[in-house]
């Protein structure tokens, strides 16, 4: 499940094994904000192994943690491996 978190020390999220992140379209001037409730920094999209493989196969839209979450579109600048 893709999540938005900024690049501050509370990132990457610890609930899953995130291995890379991608930049949302328009970063750093996108509307994607860190998902930590007290943080207002620009967010990047953290991806797990499955989502990273999907990115490498051309997928650019990723769902969030549940069905009520807005989908996130990432750009073509490549994965940033952590």
C-alpha positions as CSV (number, residue, x, y, z in Angstrom):
1,X,0.0,0.0,0.0
2,X,1.5,3.3,-1.1
3,X,1.7,6.1,1.4
4,X,2.7,9.7,1.4
5,X,5.4,10.8,3.8
6,X,8.0,13.5,3.6
7,X,11.8,12.9,3.7
8,X,12.1,14.0,7.4
9,X,13.3,11.5,10.1
10,X,9.8,10.1,10.6
11,X,10.0,8.6,7.1
12,X,9.9,6.0,5.7
13,X,6.7,4.5,7.3
14,X,7.5,1.6,9.6
15,X,4.2,-0.4,9.2
16,X,5.3,-2.1,5.9
17,X,8.6,-2.8,4.2
18,X,9.0,0.2,2.0
19,X,12.0,-0.2,-0.3
20,X,11.8,2.9,-2.5
21,X,9.9,6.1,-3.1
22,X,8.8,8.0,-6.2
23,X,8.0,11.7,-6.6
24,X,4.4,12.7,-7.1
25,X,3.7,14.7,-10.3
26,X,4.8,18.3,-9.8
27,X,7.0,17.6,-6.7
28,X,7.9,19.8,-4.8
29,X,4.9,21.9,-5.8
30,X,2.4,19.1,-5.8
31,X,-0.7,18.8,-3.5
32,X,0.7,15.7,-1.9
33,X,1.5,16.4,1.8
34,X,3.1,14.1,4.4
35,X,0.5,11.8,6.0
36,X,1.8,12.4,9.6
37,X,-0.9,14.4,11.2
38,X,1.5,17.0,12.7
39,X,3.6,17.5,9.5
40,X,2.9,19.8,6.6
41,X,5.9,19.1,4.5
42,X,5.6,18.0,0.9
43,X,5.3,14.2,0.7
44,X,6.8,11.6,-1.6
45,X,5.2,8.3,-2.4
46,X,6.7,5.4,-0.5
47,X,6.4,2.0,-2.3
48,X,6.9,-1.6,-1.2
49,X,8.6,-4.3,-3.4
50,X,5.4,-5.1,-5.3
51,X,4.6,-1.5,-6.0
52,X,8.2,-0.8,-7.0
53,X,8.1,-3.6,-9.5
54,X,4.8,-2.2,-10.9
55,X,6.4,1.2,-11.2
56,X,9.3,-0.4,-13.3
57,X,6.6,-2.0,-15.5
58,X,5.0,1.4,-16.2
59,X,2.4,1.8,-13.5
60,X,2.2,5.5,-12.3
61,X,-1.0,5.6,-10.3
62,X,-1.1,3.9,-6.9
63,X,-3.9,3.4,-4.5
64,X,-3.6,4.5,-0.9
65,X,-4.1,2.4,2.3
66,X,-7.9,1.9,1.8
67,X,-10.8,2.4,-0.6
68,X,-11.6,5.8,0.7
69,X,-8.2,7.2,0.0
70,X,-7.3,9.3,-3.0
71,X,-5.1,7.6,-5.6
72,X,-1.6,9.1,-6.1
73,X,0.1,9.7,-9.5
74,X,3.9,9.6,-9.6
75,X,6.2,11.0,-12.2
76,X,8.7,9.3,-14.6
77,X,11.9,10.5,-12.8
78,X,12.5,7.0,-11.5
79,X,12.6,5.2,-8.2
80,X,14.7,6.5,-5.3
81,X,16.0,3.3,-3.5
82,X,16.4,3.5,0.3
